[in-house]
Structures are given as C-alpha cells and as structure tokens.
Amino acid sequence: MSRSVRRKAEEEATFRFAIVSSDGRRSREWRLWTYAGGEASDEVYLAPRDSGDSLKLSLHASGHGQLGLGLSTREKLLSIDRRALDRWLDPGIVSGVRFAYCVDFPESELRDLGPIQQKTVALEAPPRGFSVQLQIAIVDDQEKLDFLYDRATPLGLEIVASLPRKTGGEVLVLKAVEPSSVEMVLYAKNLCANPWKTWELPGNMTSNQNFGIFLDVERATKQRFAVEIAIDSDMGRVKEPLVFEGFRGTLKEWKELPLTRAPEACAVLRLESDGIEFIYVNSHSRCQHERLFIAAHGILDNFIVEGPDDRWNKTLDGGCFTIMSPPELLFRQSASNPRILEQLNRGLASRPFIEGNTLEEIGEHFRENHLPEPMLIVGSKVLYSRREADGDKITVGFRP
C-alpha cells in the first residue's frame, strides 16, 4: 500500500470534531477513529486530540470496552497500577446495534479557545440550558443500518459521521440535543473541589488544563458516558481528598518521605520517639485509602500495646517506620528477589493490606457492567467520588 493510499484510508476512518457555538465558544477537539495497522479495523477508539497517547477509550470488537492509559504513562507507574481505569462489557441493548458510548457536551461548559484546526468538523452547539450528546453506535446489521439512516431525523437524531469497519457495517456518530443535567455538572465541579480520593499520574493526561472529563455509568441502560466539564480559574485548586480525614495522625506527601530512595509501596508509617504518628501516602499508587488507614490504625495500635516487631525499622533519631504494600505487589517483587519471598513466608515483609481495585474486583465489575466510583480526570489527577449505597442518581438524557 502506497503512502498516499494509506493516508487516504486513515482519513476515511477518522472523525475529528468539536462543538462550536455561534459566539465562538467551543469544546475541545476530539478524535474518533477505526484506523489500525494500515486499514480500517473493527476496533473503535476515542480521545481528546490534546491527550496524545496518554489517554484513550477503546471499544473492542469482542464487545468489551475500556478507558486506558497510554504506554508512555503506564511505564512510569507501579507494576500493579498499569491496568485500565475502567473496563466493562457492553450490555448489547439491540441486536445488530451496539450503542457503545455517549459523550455529553453541555452548552454551559463551552469556552473561548480560538479557532479549530482545519480538518476538524464544527458541530453546532445547542441552545442555552441544553447539551449535545454524541452516541457512538457500532452497527453490523444492514437492516438496522438502513433503519437508522431512514429514521434518524424523525427520532430527533442527526448522523454526523460514519466510519468504516473491516468486516462490514459502520460506526455511526448520532447527535442528539437534550436538556442539560445541571445536577450532573454541579456534581462534577464539586468533585473537582472536594474529591473523596485522588490518584496522581506521572504526567498530564491532556495538554489543555481548562477541561476535565467526568465519567460514570447510566443506571437504566448500563451504558458508560463522559461529560466534558470546564475547569475555570475561579474554581481554585483541588483540595486534599476527604478520605484523608480518616487518618488519626499527621498525613504527609510522598515527596516528604525522609528516605534516600522511596520504596515501591502504597504508604510508609512513621512513629516518632515522642509518639507522634505520621503516614506518607504515595499519591501515584492506586491503593484504596479507606482500607489503608484502617490497616494503619491497627498496626499503630499493635505497636503501642506490644512494641515494634521485625517489620519495623529504626531511624537515627530514635523513631521507627514500616512500609505498607499490597500483597500482590510483594509477590510480584518476590519473583525477581527471592529474599522478599523468604521474608513473606516468615511474616517479616512490608506490612501488607488489601489493595483496592484488585484484578479480581476488576473482573467482577467487568461482568456486572458497574463502575465502582464516578471519576473526573483533570490534568494529571484522577479524582474519585464516593458512591452512596443507593447509587448516585445521575443520568444523561439520550436513550438508545
């Protein structure tokens, strides 16, 4: 295949778009593509154009989807933290049509960003109080495809793009205009200011820090959706996660750890000679903080009652510290260091605790099609909300 033919095939399998209002305000530019390996494929990918290879939504032909990190980002993370941010199995609402994902652009979140790039399609913005919702539909049944082309307009939909698939059918982008969920926008903005917990990545997910992406699952249809949220300067900086209030002592940043070399761990507990308790939390680790602090309190209480055991290390100033790592990480490390395995067998290794979002739990969420916690991605941070027992009643208006 010549370079010119390859480039043409890539362009035919790529849709670049932005929501643009008559007054010049707009969304970020996004890219949807099915191009892979020199030709159209049955895989579908979606990402903000300014995210590079840092962040990508993948809708696989197998029926599952995932929101994953790029290779350059994953290589900088702990070995146990390189898995996808979210992974799910599409519910398969209609045979022959897979309504795979929905992206919501509220009119209130459009901002003055200057002109869009030449190859980007400008989609008309909605009226005030409304949102543009773009539904990605993977259609492999010709009868269903004909129905959508014939009935889209009467159903209040507009087909704004069609991308080819390798084995036939098309990937359609259906545009709907629905009333904005003010509740959802306020929820996302509050999450930015008051996250339940955070995970800090080694670099920004996008070069544009003026927007965040709120992600959750629609309760009725079990469909994943994303909402683009404007992060304005008057919103202030992201506050310390609320979950950190659960530690009884003093919480320190990982960079303040007084060790020559920081361990590959979730946290380090330190007890001063005068009894002051500190915990250094690795913000780059996806450990579950609720369980971390419960485990930390138990370790400290045991220290107070029985004194330090062999898993505590002495410091030069008379204090002690112990490392907290999930068992999964310890066993992986033991594969390359037999001494760690020996310590594990003797119970002398780092203080283990149950790590959150284990591979088993991810498998469970994959089967149940359930996102454990709504999240907002802003710059280099993934901010998590605490889902209440009855679930957050947040919905998008589009109904396939």
Secondary structure, 3 states (H helix, E strand, C coil): CCHHHHHHHHHHCEEEEEEECCCCCECCCEEEEEEECCEEEEEEEEEEHHHCCCEEEEECCCCEEEEEECHHHHCCCCHHHCCCCEEEECCCCECCEEEEEEEEEEHHHCECCCCCCCCCEEEECCCCCEEEEEEEEEECCHHHHHHHHHHCCCCCCEEEEEEECCCCCEEEEEEEEEECCHHHHHHHHHHHHCCCEEEECCCCCCCCCCEEEEEEECCCCCCEEEEEEECCHHHCCCCCCHHHHHCCCEEEEHHHCCCCCCCCCCEEEEECCCCCEEEEECCCCCCCHHHHHHHHHHHHHHHHHHCCCCCCEECCCCCEEEEEECHHHHHHHHHHCHHHHHHHHHCCCCEECCCCCCHHHHHHHHHHCCCCCCEEEECCEEEECCCCCCCCCCCCCCCC
